[in-house]
């Protein structure tokens, strides 16, 4: 069983909360362990919101870190401030640790080839990890830690037709990670989760459930596209039975933040593709969130 580090921009969209909820339920079902959660924007409510979700699912001890980058996507508080202020968490009165320190420590404490990193926001934290130098936490550089400890990176990022949000917000970081990552990458592109409308879980969970509250505050209908949820599924379960993987490929990010995919046997990347229809995928992801999925 591998450990998963979850890197999220929890705040600009509610699917991050759904994705983190899925990860906790996968961990409860012994499909993975959760090693840490890191937040990749400057918003002061992100780490508290993530910690509140961790506590809701009975894992208050999980390390949580946040980007120390100033004024990066700071403004998004449509639901995460409410969650931080109304659900128990560690960060209403103290600051979370730097995300890169949390990432380095989690990897340093792991055994070789045991960690999957699941990233569902801009890739600035992972870019900084990749470029990080040796420190008091670990004598290995970030690249060396990734080469030694990380089995795979799974990321929701990119589109072959336009500059997708997670890439366009920090093109340099996305380019550094997607073009220079020293290991296998699975990419869930924008199109995979678009139109996969989860939210049916609300019929089977209480109104004050933390995921229901996030979806209620963010959406008008209670349903939302499932970009980040697809990445968590792949990180914990692999691709089947609802997704498949492309042939090996290489990735390049152009000046318009478009992801150019080139099939090559030497490539370290694979693109997730849908096998099931969008309604079936949505029902499957909903069932993981509400706890009815049959493993």
FENVEN-V130564 format. One record per run of one state. SS is the DSSP state (A for helix, B for strand, O for the rest). FROM is the first residue (numbers start at 1). TO is the last residue. Records with the same first field share a line. If there is no record, write none. Layout:
SS=FROM-TO, FROM-TO
This chain:
O=1-2, 9-14, 29-32, 40-45, 57-62, 67-79, 87-96, 109-114, 120-123, 132-141, 157-164, 169-170, 181-184, 189-189, 194-197, 199-199, 204-209, 219-223, 225-226, 238-242, 246-248, 254-258, 264-268, 275-277, 291-295
B=3-8, 33-39, 63-66, 97-98, 115-119, 150-156, 185-188, 198-198, 224-224, 243-245, 249-253, 259-263, 269-274
A=15-28, 46-56, 80-86, 99-108, 124-131, 142-149, 165-168, 171-180, 190-193, 200-203, 210-218, 227-237, 278-290
